[in-house]
C-alpha cells in the first residue's frame, strides 16, 4: 500500500481511485511514509461557514480522511473505521488559503489503531488537532479498485 499511495504524490485526489468524499476534498499528497502522511488542500467557498472560514466539519473531515489513508498504508486485512474523533479548533483558514494536514499513527494494535492528525496553514500556524481511534470491523479491507 505504501508504494500504491506514493505513486499519487503531487497529484490531486480527483485523479486517484478514491472514495467520492476524498475526491471532493481534493487534497494533494505530499508525504507518504509508513504510519505517516501529509497532504495539502485549498480552502474552497463550499468548504466554509457563514463567516467565510473553513467550516469545523471540514476541518474534521480532512483530519479523519488523512488518518484513514494513513491506516490504509499498513495494508491490514480488515477495514478499520473511526470510533471517535476529538478535534480542537485553534485558528481559522479563509477561502483560497492552502492548508496542510499531517497524520501519524501513534499505536497500531490488532483491534484499535490510535492516531493524531493536525491541520496547519502555510505559515505553520496550527489550525486544528484531532486524536482518534479506529476499530477493526472484521470486514475485509476495501481496496482502491473497489471504488
CNS distance restraints for C-alpha pairs under 8 A (distance, minus, plus):
assign (resid   1 and name CA) (resid   5 and name CA) 6.22 0.50 0.50
assign (resid   1 and name CA) (resid  72 and name CA) 7.09 0.50 0.50
assign (resid   1 and name CA) (resid  73 and name CA) 5.06 0.50 0.50
assign (resid   1 and name CA) (resid  74 and name CA) 6.80 0.50 0.50
assign (resid   1 and name CA) (resid  75 and name CA) 5.62 0.50 0.50
assign (resid   2 and name CA) (resid   6 and name CA) 6.17 0.50 0.50
assign (resid   2 and name CA) (resid  32 and name CA) 7.06 0.50 0.50
assign (resid   2 and name CA) (resid  33 and name CA) 6.97 0.50 0.50
assign (resid   2 and name CA) (resid  34 and name CA) 6.71 0.50 0.50
assign (resid   2 and name CA) (resid  73 and name CA) 5.33 0.50 0.50
assign (resid   2 and name CA) (resid  74 and name CA) 7.59 0.50 0.50
assign (resid   3 and name CA) (resid   7 and name CA) 6.38 0.50 0.50
assign (resid   4 and name CA) (resid   8 and name CA) 7.55 0.50 0.50
assign (resid   5 and name CA) (resid   9 and name CA) 7.13 0.50 0.50
assign (resid   5 and name CA) (resid  32 and name CA) 6.88 0.50 0.50
assign (resid   5 and name CA) (resid  73 and name CA) 7.68 0.50 0.50
assign (resid   6 and name CA) (resid  31 and name CA) 7.91 0.50 0.50
assign (resid   6 and name CA) (resid  32 and name CA) 5.95 0.50 0.50
assign (resid   8 and name CA) (resid  12 and name CA) 7.81 0.50 0.50
assign (resid   8 and name CA) (resid  16 and name CA) 7.13 0.50 0.50
assign (resid   8 and name CA) (resid  29 and name CA) 6.65 0.50 0.50
assign (resid   9 and name CA) (resid  28 and name CA) 6.96 0.50 0.50
assign (resid   9 and name CA) (resid  29 and name CA) 4.70 0.50 0.50
assign (resid   9 and name CA) (resid  30 and name CA) 5.44 0.50 0.50
assign (resid   9 and name CA) (resid  31 and name CA) 6.95 0.50 0.50
assign (resid   9 and name CA) (resid  32 and name CA) 7.61 0.50 0.50
assign (resid  10 and name CA) (resid  28 and name CA) 5.76 0.50 0.50
assign (resid  10 and name CA) (resid  29 and name CA) 5.61 0.50 0.50
assign (resid  10 and name CA) (resid  30 and name CA) 5.96 0.50 0.50
assign (resid  11 and name CA) (resid  15 and name CA) 6.71 0.50 0.50
assign (resid  11 and name CA) (resid  16 and name CA) 7.91 0.50 0.50
assign (resid  11 and name CA) (resid  28 and name CA) 5.40 0.50 0.50
assign (resid  11 and name CA) (resid  29 and name CA) 6.58 0.50 0.50
assign (resid  12 and name CA) (resid  16 and name CA) 7.23 0.50 0.50
assign (resid  12 and name CA) (resid  26 and name CA) 5.64 0.50 0.50
assign (resid  12 and name CA) (resid  27 and name CA) 5.52 0.50 0.50
assign (resid  12 and name CA) (resid  28 and name CA) 4.28 0.50 0.50
assign (resid  12 and name CA) (resid  29 and name CA) 7.09 0.50 0.50
assign (resid  13 and name CA) (resid  17 and name CA) 7.93 0.50 0.50
assign (resid  13 and name CA) (resid  18 and name CA) 7.02 0.50 0.50
assign (resid  13 and name CA) (resid  22 and name CA) 6.60 0.50 0.50
assign (resid  13 and name CA) (resid  23 and name CA) 4.92 0.50 0.50
assign (resid  13 and name CA) (resid  24 and name CA) 7.91 0.50 0.50
assign (resid  13 and name CA) (resid  25 and name CA) 7.65 0.50 0.50
assign (resid  13 and name CA) (resid  26 and name CA) 4.68 0.50 0.50
assign (resid  13 and name CA) (resid  27 and name CA) 5.48 0.50 0.50
assign (resid  13 and name CA) (resid  28 and name CA) 6.01 0.50 0.50
assign (resid  13 and name CA) (resid  29 and name CA) 7.84 0.50 0.50
assign (resid  14 and name CA) (resid  18 and name CA) 7.86 0.50 0.50
assign (resid  14 and name CA) (resid  22 and name CA) 7.98 0.50 0.50
assign (resid  14 and name CA) (resid  23 and name CA) 4.59 0.50 0.50
assign (resid  14 and name CA) (resid  24 and name CA) 7.13 0.50 0.50
assign (resid  14 and name CA) (resid  26 and name CA) 5.64 0.50 0.50
assign (resid  15 and name CA) (resid  23 and name CA) 7.86 0.50 0.50
assign (resid  16 and name CA) (resid  23 and name CA) 7.50 0.50 0.50
assign (resid  17 and name CA) (resid 144 and name CA) 5.73 0.50 0.50
assign (resid  17 and name CA) (resid 145 and name CA) 6.78 0.50 0.50
assign (resid  17 and name CA) (resid 147 and name CA) 6.38 0.50 0.50
assign (resid  18 and name CA) (resid  22 and name CA) 6.19 0.50 0.50
assign (resid  18 and name CA) (resid  23 and name CA) 6.28 0.50 0.50
assign (resid  18 and name CA) (resid 144 and name CA) 6.22 0.50 0.50
assign (resid  18 and name CA) (resid 147 and name CA) 6.12 0.50 0.50
assign (resid  19 and name CA) (resid  23 and name CA) 6.39 0.50 0.50
assign (resid  19 and name CA) (resid 147 and name CA) 5.84 0.50 0.50
assign (resid  20 and name CA) (resid  24 and name CA) 6.14 0.50 0.50
assign (resid  21 and name CA) (resid  25 and name CA) 6.27 0.50 0.50
assign (resid  22 and name CA) (resid  26 and name CA) 6.28 0.50 0.50
assign (resid  22 and name CA) (resid  27 and name CA) 7.69 0.50 0.50
assign (resid  22 and name CA) (resid  65 and name CA) 6.99 0.50 0.50
assign (resid  23 and name CA) (resid  27 and name CA) 7.64 0.50 0.50
assign (resid  25 and name CA) (resid  41 and name CA) 7.40 0.50 0.50
assign (resid  25 and name CA) (resid  62 and name CA) 7.32 0.50 0.50
assign (resid  26 and name CA) (resid  41 and name CA) 6.71 0.50 0.50
assign (resid  27 and name CA) (resid  39 and name CA) 5.90 0.50 0.50
assign (resid  27 and name CA) (resid  40 and name CA) 5.35 0.50 0.50
assign (resid  27 and name CA) (resid  41 and name CA) 4.59 0.50 0.50
assign (resid  27 and name CA) (resid  42 and name CA) 7.58 0.50 0.50
assign (resid  28 and name CA) (resid  39 and name CA) 5.21 0.50 0.50
assign (resid  28 and name CA) (resid  40 and name CA) 5.24 0.50 0.50
assign (resid  28 and name CA) (resid  41 and name CA) 6.52 0.50 0.50
assign (resid  29 and name CA) (resid  37 and name CA) 7.75 0.50 0.50
assign (resid  29 and name CA) (resid  38 and name CA) 6.09 0.50 0.50
assign (resid  29 and name CA) (resid  39 and name CA) 4.23 0.50 0.50
assign (resid  29 and name CA) (resid  40 and name CA) 6.60 0.50 0.50
assign (resid  30 and name CA) (resid  37 and name CA) 7.65 0.50 0.50
assign (resid  30 and name CA) (resid  38 and name CA) 5.38 0.50 0.50
assign (resid  30 and name CA) (resid  39 and name CA) 5.09 0.50 0.50
assign (resid  30 and name CA) (resid  40 and name CA) 7.03 0.50 0.50
assign (resid  31 and name CA) (resid  36 and name CA) 7.69 0.50 0.50
assign (resid  31 and name CA) (resid  37 and name CA) 5.29 0.50 0.50
assign (resid  31 and name CA) (resid  38 and name CA) 4.80 0.50 0.50
assign (resid  31 and name CA) (resid  39 and name CA) 6.89 0.50 0.50
assign (resid  32 and name CA) (resid  36 and name CA) 6.24 0.50 0.50
assign (resid  32 and name CA) (resid  37 and name CA) 4.72 0.50 0.50
assign (resid  32 and name CA) (resid  38 and name CA) 6.68 0.50 0.50
assign (resid  33 and name CA) (resid  37 and name CA) 6.12 0.50 0.50
assign (resid  34 and name CA) (resid  70 and name CA) 7.72 0.50 0.50
assign (resid  34 and name CA) (resid  73 and name CA) 6.32 0.50 0.50
assign (resid  34 and name CA) (resid  74 and name CA) 7.05 0.50 0.50
assign (resid  35 and name CA) (resid  70 and name CA) 5.85 0.50 0.50
assign (resid  35 and name CA) (resid  71 and name CA) 6.85 0.50 0.50
assign (resid  35 and name CA) (resid  73 and name CA) 6.87 0.50 0.50
assign (resid  35 and name CA) (resid  74 and name CA) 7.33 0.50 0.50
assign (resid  35 and name CA) (resid 104 and name CA) 5.60 0.50 0.50
assign (resid  35 and name CA) (resid 105 and name CA) 5.11 0.50 0.50
assign (resid  36 and name CA) (resid  70 and name CA) 5.94 0.50 0.50
assign (resid  36 and name CA) (resid 102 and name CA) 7.39 0.50 0.50
assign (resid  36 and name CA) (resid 103 and name CA) 5.51 0.50 0.50
assign (resid  36 and name CA) (resid 104 and name CA) 4.48 0.50 0.50
assign (resid  36 and name CA) (resid 105 and name CA) 6.56 0.50 0.50
assign (resid  37 and name CA) (resid  66 and name CA) 7.09 0.50 0.50
assign (resid  37 and name CA) (resid  69 and name CA) 7.90 0.50 0.50
assign (resid  37 and name CA) (resid  70 and name CA) 5.87 0.50 0.50
assign (resid  37 and name CA) (resid 102 and name CA) 5.76 0.50 0.50
assign (resid  37 and name CA) (resid 103 and name CA) 5.36 0.50 0.50
assign (resid  37 and name CA) (resid 104 and name CA) 6.78 0.50 0.50
assign (resid  38 and name CA) (resid  66 and name CA) 7.65 0.50 0.50
assign (resid  38 and name CA) (resid 100 and name CA) 6.96 0.50 0.50
assign (resid  38 and name CA) (resid 101 and name CA) 5.50 0.50 0.50
assign (resid  38 and name CA) (resid 102 and name CA) 4.41 0.50 0.50
assign (resid  38 and name CA) (resid 103 and name CA) 6.48 0.50 0.50
assign (resid  39 and name CA) (resid  66 and name CA) 7.69 0.50 0.50
assign (resid  39 and name CA) (resid 100 and name CA) 5.72 0.50 0.50
assign (resid  39 and name CA) (resid 101 and name CA) 5.32 0.50 0.50
assign (resid  39 and name CA) (resid 102 and name CA) 6.73 0.50 0.50
assign (resid  40 and name CA) (resid  98 and name CA) 6.60 0.50 0.50
assign (resid  40 and name CA) (resid  99 and name CA) 5.57 0.50 0.50
assign (resid  40 and name CA) (resid 100 and name CA) 4.32 0.50 0.50
assign (resid  40 and name CA) (resid 101 and name CA) 6.16 0.50 0.50
assign (resid  41 and name CA) (resid  98 and name CA) 5.58 0.50 0.50
assign (resid  41 and name CA) (resid  99 and name CA) 5.28 0.50 0.50
assign (resid  41 and name CA) (resid 100 and name CA) 6.37 0.50 0.50
assign (resid  41 and name CA) (resid 101 and name CA) 7.94 0.50 0.50
assign (resid  42 and name CA) (resid  95 and name CA) 7.73 0.50 0.50
assign (resid  42 and name CA) (resid  96 and name CA) 5.95 0.50 0.50
assign (resid  42 and name CA) (resid  97 and name CA) 5.71 0.50 0.50
assign (resid  42 and name CA) (resid  98 and name CA) 4.52 0.50 0.50
assign (resid  42 and name CA) (resid  99 and name CA) 6.31 0.50 0.50
assign (resid  43 and name CA) (resid  47 and name CA) 6.37 0.50 0.50
assign (resid  43 and name CA) (resid  48 and name CA) 7.71 0.50 0.50
assign (resid  43 and name CA) (resid  54 and name CA) 6.69 0.50 0.50
assign (resid  43 and name CA) (resid  93 and name CA) 7.43 0.50 0.50
assign (resid  43 and name CA) (resid  94 and name CA) 6.62 0.50 0.50
assign (resid  43 and name CA) (resid  95 and name CA) 4.91 0.50 0.50
assign (resid  43 and name CA) (resid  96 and name CA) 5.24 0.50 0.50
assign (resid  43 and name CA) (resid  97 and name CA) 5.52 0.50 0.50
assign (resid  43 and name CA) (resid  98 and name CA) 6.36 0.50 0.50
assign (resid  43 and name CA) (resid  99 and name CA) 7.27 0.50 0.50
assign (resid  44 and name CA) (resid  48 and name CA) 7.13 0.50 0.50
assign (resid  44 and name CA) (resid  95 and name CA) 5.36 0.50 0.50
assign (resid  44 and name CA) (resid  96 and name CA) 6.21 0.50 0.50
assign (resid  45 and name CA) (resid  52 and name CA) 7.32 0.50 0.50
assign (resid  45 and name CA) (resid  95 and name CA) 5.78 0.50 0.50
assign (resid  47 and name CA) (resid  54 and name CA) 5.80 0.50 0.50
assign (resid  47 and name CA) (resid  55 and name CA) 6.01 0.50 0.50
assign (resid  47 and name CA) (resid  58 and name CA) 6.34 0.50 0.50
assign (resid  48 and name CA) (resid  52 and name CA) 5.18 0.50 0.50
assign (resid  48 and name CA) (resid  53 and name CA) 4.97 0.50 0.50
assign (resid  48 and name CA) (resid  54 and name CA) 4.37 0.50 0.50
assign (resid  48 and name CA) (resid  55 and name CA) 4.67 0.50 0.50
assign (resid  48 and name CA) (resid  94 and name CA) 7.83 0.50 0.50
assign (resid  48 and name CA) (resid  95 and name CA) 7.35 0.50 0.50
assign (resid  49 and name CA) (resid  53 and name CA) 5.59 0.50 0.50
assign (resid  49 and name CA) (resid  54 and name CA) 6.27 0.50 0.50
assign (resid  49 and name CA) (resid  55 and name CA) 4.80 0.50 0.50
assign (resid  49 and name CA) (resid  56 and name CA) 8.00 0.50 0.50
assign (resid  52 and name CA) (resid  94 and name CA) 6.32 0.50 0.50
assign (resid  52 and name CA) (resid  95 and name CA) 6.79 0.50 0.50
assign (resid  53 and name CA) (resid  92 and name CA) 5.96 0.50 0.50
assign (resid  53 and name CA) (resid  93 and name CA) 5.45 0.50 0.50
assign (resid  53 and name CA) (resid  94 and name CA) 4.79 0.50 0.50
assign (resid  53 and name CA) (resid  95 and name CA) 6.78 0.50 0.50
assign (resid  54 and name CA) (resid  58 and name CA) 6.70 0.50 0.50
assign (resid  54 and name CA) (resid  59 and name CA) 6.95 0.50 0.50
assign (resid  54 and name CA) (resid  92 and name CA) 6.49 0.50 0.50
assign (resid  54 and name CA) (resid  93 and name CA) 5.35 0.50 0.50
assign (resid  54 and name CA) (resid  94 and name CA) 6.12 0.50 0.50
assign (resid  54 and name CA) (resid  95 and name CA) 7.33 0.50 0.50
assign (resid  55 and name CA) (resid  59 and name CA) 6.47 0.50 0.50
assign (resid  56 and name CA) (resid  60 and name CA) 6.20 0.50 0.50
assign (resid  56 and name CA) (resid  89 and name CA) 7.29 0.50 0.50
assign (resid  57 and name CA) (resid  61 and name CA) 6.02 0.50 0.50
assign (resid  58 and name CA) (resid  62 and name CA) 5.98 0.50 0.50
assign (resid  59 and name CA) (resid  63 and name CA) 6.29 0.50 0.50
assign (resid  59 and name CA) (resid 119 and name CA) 7.52 0.50 0.50
assign (resid  59 and name CA) (resid 128 and name CA) 6.99 0.50 0.50
assign (resid  60 and name CA) (resid  64 and name CA) 5.97 0.50 0.50
assign (resid  60 and name CA) (resid  85 and name CA) 7.93 0.50 0.50
assign (resid  60 and name CA) (resid  87 and name CA) 6.67 0.50 0.50
assign (resid  60 and name CA) (resid 130 and name CA) 7.61 0.50 0.50
assign (resid  61 and name CA) (resid  65 and name CA) 5.87 0.50 0.50
assign (resid  62 and name CA) (resid  66 and name CA) 6.18 0.50 0.50
assign (resid  62 and name CA) (resid 101 and name CA) 7.24 0.50 0.50
assign (resid  63 and name CA) (resid  67 and name CA) 6.28 0.50 0.50
assign (resid  63 and name CA) (resid 101 and name CA) 6.72 0.50 0.50
assign (resid  63 and name CA) (resid 102 and name CA) 7.99 0.50 0.50
assign (resid  63 and name CA) (resid 103 and name CA) 7.59 0.50 0.50
assign (resid  63 and name CA) (resid 117 and name CA) 5.66 0.50 0.50
assign (resid  63 and name CA) (resid 118 and name CA) 6.80 0.50 0.50
assign (resid  63 and name CA) (resid 119 and name CA) 7.20 0.50 0.50
assign (resid  63 and name CA) (resid 129 and name CA) 7.90 0.50 0.50
assign (resid  63 and name CA) (resid 130 and name CA) 6.68 0.50 0.50
assign (resid  64 and name CA) (resid  68 and name CA) 6.23 0.50 0.50
assign (resid  64 and name CA) (resid  82 and name CA) 7.72 0.50 0.50
assign (resid  64 and name CA) (resid  85 and name CA) 7.44 0.50 0.50
assign (resid  64 and name CA) (resid 117 and name CA) 7.87 0.50 0.50
assign (resid  64 and name CA) (resid 132 and name CA) 8.00 0.50 0.50
assign (resid  65 and name CA) (resid  69 and name CA) 6.35 0.50 0.50
assign (resid  66 and name CA) (resid  70 and name CA) 6.09 0.50 0.50
assign (resid  66 and name CA) (resid 101 and name CA) 7.24 0.50 0.50
assign (resid  66 and name CA) (resid 102 and name CA) 7.43 0.50 0.50
assign (resid  66 and name CA) (resid 103 and name CA) 6.38 0.50 0.50
assign (resid  66 and name CA) (resid 117 and name CA) 7.61 0.50 0.50
assign (resid  67 and name CA) (resid  71 and name CA) 6.17 0.50 0.50
assign (resid  67 and name CA) (resid 103 and name CA) 5.75 0.50 0.50
assign (resid  67 and name CA) (resid 104 and name CA) 7.34 0.50 0.50
assign (resid  67 and name CA) (resid 105 and name CA) 7.75 0.50 0.50
assign (resid  67 and name CA) (resid 115 and name CA) 6.83 0.50 0.50
assign (resid  67 and name CA) (resid 116 and name CA) 7.49 0.50 0.50
assign (resid  67 and name CA) (resid 117 and name CA) 6.68 0.50 0.50
assign (resid  68 and name CA) (resid  72 and name CA) 6.23 0.50 0.50
assign (resid  68 and name CA) (resid  80 and name CA) 7.86 0.50 0.50
assign (resid  68 and name CA) (resid  81 and name CA) 7.47 0.50 0.50
assign (resid  68 and name CA) (resid  82 and name CA) 7.97 0.50 0.50
assign (resid  69 and name CA) (resid  73 and name CA) 6.52 0.50 0.50
assign (resid  70 and name CA) (resid  74 and name CA) 7.62 0.50 0.50
assign (resid  70 and name CA) (resid 103 and name CA) 6.93 0.50 0.50
assign (resid  70 and name CA) (resid 104 and name CA) 7.21 0.50 0.50
assign (resid  70 and name CA) (resid 105 and name CA) 7.27 0.50 0.50
assign (resid  71 and name CA) (resid  75 and name CA) 7.89 0.50 0.50
assign (resid  71 and name CA) (resid  80 and name CA) 7.77 0.50 0.50
assign (resid  71 and name CA) (resid 105 and name CA) 7.18 0.50 0.50
assign (resid  71 and name CA) (resid 113 and name CA) 7.69 0.50 0.50
assign (resid  72 and name CA) (resid  76 and name CA) 6.86 0.50 0.50
assign (resid  76 and name CA) (resid 141 and name CA) 6.96 0.50 0.50
assign (resid  77 and name CA) (resid 140 and name CA) 6.10 0.50 0.50
assign (resid  77 and name CA) (resid 141 and name CA) 5.65 0.50 0.50
assign (resid  78 and name CA) (resid 136 and name CA) 6.34 0.50 0.50
assign (resid  78 and name CA) (resid 137 and name CA) 6.66 0.50 0.50
assign (resid  78 and name CA) (resid 138 and name CA) 5.58 0.50 0.50
assign (resid  78 and name CA) (resid 139 and name CA) 5.32 0.50 0.50
assign (resid  78 and name CA) (resid 140 and name CA) 4.44 0.50 0.50
assign (resid  78 and name CA) (resid 141 and name CA) 4.36 0.50 0.50
assign (resid  79 and name CA) (resid 136 and name CA) 6.01 0.50 0.50
assign (resid  79 and name CA) (resid 137 and name CA) 5.71 0.50 0.50
assign (resid  79 and name CA) (resid 138 and name CA) 6.77 0.50 0.50
assign (resid  79 and name CA) (resid 139 and name CA) 5.63 0.50 0.50
assign (resid  79 and name CA) (resid 140 and name CA) 5.67 0.50 0.50
assign (resid  79 and name CA) (resid 141 and name CA) 4.06 0.50 0.50
assign (resid  79 and name CA) (resid 142 and name CA) 6.57 0.50 0.50
assign (resid  80 and name CA) (resid 134 and name CA) 5.58 0.50 0.50
assign (resid  80 and name CA) (resid 135 and name CA) 5.07 0.50 0.50
assign (resid  80 and name CA) (resid 136 and name CA) 4.52 0.50 0.50
assign (resid  80 and name CA) (resid 137 and name CA) 5.78 0.50 0.50
assign (resid  80 and name CA) (resid 141 and name CA) 7.65 0.50 0.50
assign (resid  81 and name CA) (resid 134 and name CA) 4.93 0.50 0.50
assign (resid  81 and name CA) (resid 135 and name CA) 5.50 0.50 0.50
assign (resid  81 and name CA) (resid 136 and name CA) 6.90 0.50 0.50
assign (resid  81 and name CA) (resid 137 and name CA) 7.04 0.50 0.50
assign (resid  82 and name CA) (resid 132 and name CA) 6.84 0.50 0.50
assign (resid  82 and name CA) (resid 133 and name CA) 5.85 0.50 0.50
assign (resid  82 and name CA) (resid 134 and name CA) 4.21 0.50 0.50
assign (resid  82 and name CA) (resid 135 and name CA) 6.39 0.50 0.50
assign (resid  83 and name CA) (resid 132 and name CA) 7.46 0.50 0.50
assign (resid  83 and name CA) (resid 133 and name CA) 5.83 0.50 0.50
assign (resid  83 and name CA) (resid 134 and name CA) 5.56 0.50 0.50
assign (resid  83 and name CA) (resid 135 and name CA) 6.35 0.50 0.50
assign (resid  84 and name CA) (resid 132 and name CA) 5.50 0.50 0.50
assign (resid  84 and name CA) (resid 133 and name CA) 5.81 0.50 0.50
assign (resid  84 and name CA) (resid 134 and name CA) 7.44 0.50 0.50
assign (resid  85 and name CA) (resid 130 and name CA) 6.48 0.50 0.50
assign (resid  85 and name CA) (resid 131 and name CA) 5.91 0.50 0.50
assign (resid  85 and name CA) (resid 132 and name CA) 4.58 0.50 0.50
assign (resid  85 and name CA) (resid 133 and name CA) 7.13 0.50 0.50
assign (resid  86 and name CA) (resid 130 and name CA) 5.32 0.50 0.50
assign (resid  86 and name CA) (resid 131 and name CA) 5.40 0.50 0.50
assign (resid  86 and name CA) (resid 132 and name CA) 6.38 0.50 0.50
assign (resid  87 and name CA) (resid 128 and name CA) 6.74 0.50 0.50
assign (resid  87 and name CA) (resid 129 and name CA) 5.57 0.50 0.50
assign (resid  87 and name CA) (resid 130 and name CA) 4.28 0.50 0.50
assign (resid  87 and name CA) (resid 131 and name CA) 6.76 0.50 0.50
assign (resid  88 and name CA) (resid 128 and name CA) 5.42 0.50 0.50
assign (resid  88 and name CA) (resid 129 and name CA) 5.30 0.50 0.50
assign (resid  88 and name CA) (resid 130 and name CA) 6.42 0.50 0.50
assign (resid  89 and name CA) (resid 127 and name CA) 6.25 0.50 0.50
assign (resid  89 and name CA) (resid 128 and name CA) 4.50 0.50 0.50
assign (resid  89 and name CA) (resid 129 and name CA) 6.87 0.50 0.50
assign (resid  90 and name CA) (resid 126 and name CA) 6.74 0.50 0.50
assign (resid  90 and name CA) (resid 127 and name CA) 4.94 0.50 0.50
assign (resid  90 and name CA) (resid 128 and name CA) 5.25 0.50 0.50
assign (resid  90 and name CA) (resid 129 and name CA) 7.90 0.50 0.50
assign (resid  91 and name CA) (resid 125 and name CA) 7.72 0.50 0.50
assign (resid  91 and name CA) (resid 126 and name CA) 6.88 0.50 0.50
assign (resid  91 and name CA) (resid 127 and name CA) 4.43 0.50 0.50
assign (resid  91 and name CA) (resid 128 and name CA) 6.91 0.50 0.50
assign (resid  92 and name CA) (resid 127 and name CA) 6.26 0.50 0.50
assign (resid  93 and name CA) (resid  97 and name CA) 6.47 0.50 0.50
assign (resid  93 and name CA) (resid  99 and name CA) 7.69 0.50 0.50
assign (resid  93 and name CA) (resid 121 and name CA) 7.27 0.50 0.50
assign (resid  93 and name CA) (resid 127 and name CA) 7.48 0.50 0.50
assign (resid  97 and name CA) (resid 121 and name CA) 7.43 0.50 0.50
assign (resid  97 and name CA) (resid 122 and name CA) 8.00 0.50 0.50
assign (resid  98 and name CA) (resid 121 and name CA) 6.25 0.50 0.50
assign (resid  98 and name CA) (resid 122 and name CA) 6.28 0.50 0.50
assign (resid  99 and name CA) (resid 119 and name CA) 6.55 0.50 0.50
assign (resid  99 and name CA) (resid 120 and name CA) 5.53 0.50 0.50
assign (resid  99 and name CA) (resid 121 and name CA) 4.55 0.50 0.50
assign (resid  99 and name CA) (resid 122 and name CA) 6.30 0.50 0.50
assign (resid 100 and name CA) (resid 119 and name CA) 5.50 0.50 0.50
assign (resid 100 and name CA) (resid 120 and name CA) 5.09 0.50 0.50
assign (resid 100 and name CA) (resid 121 and name CA) 6.11 0.50 0.50
assign (resid 100 and name CA) (resid 122 and name CA) 7.14 0.50 0.50
assign (resid 101 and name CA) (resid 117 and name CA) 6.91 0.50 0.50
assign (resid 101 and name CA) (resid 118 and name CA) 5.62 0.50 0.50
assign (resid 101 and name CA) (resid 119 and name CA) 4.41 0.50 0.50
assign (resid 101 and name CA) (resid 120 and name CA) 6.44 0.50 0.50
assign (resid 102 and name CA) (resid 117 and name CA) 5.45 0.50 0.50
assign (resid 102 and name CA) (resid 118 and name CA) 5.31 0.50 0.50
assign (resid 102 and name CA) (resid 119 and name CA) 6.48 0.50 0.50
assign (resid 103 and name CA) (resid 115 and name CA) 7.14 0.50 0.50
assign (resid 103 and name CA) (resid 116 and name CA) 5.73 0.50 0.50
assign (resid 103 and name CA) (resid 117 and name CA) 4.08 0.50 0.50
assign (resid 103 and name CA) (resid 118 and name CA) 6.46 0.50 0.50
assign (resid 104 and name CA) (resid 115 and name CA) 5.66 0.50 0.50
assign (resid 104 and name CA) (resid 116 and name CA) 5.55 0.50 0.50
assign (resid 104 and name CA) (resid 117 and name CA) 6.37 0.50 0.50
assign (resid 105 and name CA) (resid 113 and name CA) 7.17 0.50 0.50
assign (resid 105 and name CA) (resid 114 and name CA) 6.02 0.50 0.50
assign (resid 105 and name CA) (resid 115 and name CA) 4.21 0.50 0.50
assign (resid 105 and name CA) (resid 116 and name CA) 6.51 0.50 0.50
assign (resid 106 and name CA) (resid 113 and name CA) 7.65 0.50 0.50
assign (resid 106 and name CA) (resid 114 and name CA) 5.41 0.50 0.50
assign (resid 106 and name CA) (resid 115 and name CA) 4.94 0.50 0.50
assign (resid 106 and name CA) (resid 116 and name CA) 6.92 0.50 0.50
assign (resid 107 and name CA) (resid 113 and name CA) 5.71 0.50 0.50
assign (resid 107 and name CA) (resid 114 and name CA) 5.15 0.50 0.50
assign (resid 107 and name CA) (resid 115 and name CA) 6.92 0.50 0.50
assign (resid 108 and name CA) (resid 112 and name CA) 6.63 0.50 0.50
assign (resid 108 and name CA) (resid 113 and name CA) 4.41 0.50 0.50
assign (resid 108 and name CA) (resid 114 and name CA) 6.42 0.50 0.50
assign (resid 109 and name CA) (resid 113 and name CA) 5.55 0.50 0.50
assign (resid 110 and name CA) (resid 136 and name CA) 7.32 0.50 0.50
assign (resid 111 and name CA) (resid 135 and name CA) 5.62 0.50 0.50
assign (resid 111 and name CA) (resid 136 and name CA) 4.95 0.50 0.50
assign (resid 112 and name CA) (resid 133 and name CA) 6.33 0.50 0.50
assign (resid 112 and name CA) (resid 134 and name CA) 5.52 0.50 0.50
assign (resid 112 and name CA) (resid 135 and name CA) 4.60 0.50 0.50
assign (resid 112 and name CA) (resid 136 and name CA) 6.29 0.50 0.50
assign (resid 113 and name CA) (resid 133 and name CA) 5.54 0.50 0.50
assign (resid 113 and name CA) (resid 134 and name CA) 5.05 0.50 0.50
assign (resid 113 and name CA) (resid 135 and name CA) 6.48 0.50 0.50
assign (resid 114 and name CA) (resid 131 and name CA) 7.55 0.50 0.50
assign (resid 114 and name CA) (resid 132 and name CA) 5.86 0.50 0.50
assign (resid 114 and name CA) (resid 133 and name CA) 4.52 0.50 0.50
assign (resid 114 and name CA) (resid 134 and name CA) 6.45 0.50 0.50
assign (resid 115 and name CA) (resid 131 and name CA) 5.88 0.50 0.50
assign (resid 115 and name CA) (resid 132 and name CA) 5.48 0.50 0.50
assign (resid 115 and name CA) (resid 133 and name CA) 6.40 0.50 0.50
assign (resid 116 and name CA) (resid 129 and name CA) 7.36 0.50 0.50
assign (resid 116 and name CA) (resid 130 and name CA) 5.61 0.50 0.50
assign (resid 116 and name CA) (resid 131 and name CA) 4.47 0.50 0.50
assign (resid 116 and name CA) (resid 132 and name CA) 6.36 0.50 0.50
assign (resid 117 and name CA) (resid 129 and name CA) 5.81 0.50 0.50
assign (resid 117 and name CA) (resid 130 and name CA) 5.19 0.50 0.50
assign (resid 117 and name CA) (resid 131 and name CA) 6.51 0.50 0.50
assign (resid 118 and name CA) (resid 126 and name CA) 7.13 0.50 0.50
assign (resid 118 and name CA) (resid 127 and name CA) 7.52 0.50 0.50
assign (resid 118 and name CA) (resid 128 and name CA) 5.73 0.50 0.50
assign (resid 118 and name CA) (resid 129 and name CA) 4.36 0.50 0.50
assign (resid 118 and name CA) (resid 130 and name CA) 6.29 0.50 0.50
assign (resid 119 and name CA) (resid 126 and name CA) 6.08 0.50 0.50
assign (resid 119 and name CA) (resid 127 and name CA) 5.38 0.50 0.50
assign (resid 119 and name CA) (resid 128 and name CA) 5.20 0.50 0.50
assign (resid 119 and name CA) (resid 129 and name CA) 6.40 0.50 0.50
assign (resid 120 and name CA) (resid 124 and name CA) 5.57 0.50 0.50
assign (resid 120 and name CA) (resid 125 and name CA) 5.38 0.50 0.50
assign (resid 120 and name CA) (resid 126 and name CA) 4.53 0.50 0.50
assign (resid 120 and name CA) (resid 127 and name CA) 5.17 0.50 0.50
assign (resid 120 and name CA) (resid 128 and name CA) 7.23 0.50 0.50
assign (resid 121 and name CA) (resid 125 and name CA) 5.51 0.50 0.50
assign (resid 121 and name CA) (resid 126 and name CA) 6.84 0.50 0.50
assign (resid 121 and name CA) (resid 127 and name CA) 6.84 0.50 0.50
assign (resid 142 and name CA) (resid 146 and name CA) 6.51 0.50 0.50
assign (resid 143 and name CA) (resid 147 and name CA) 7.70 0.50 0.50
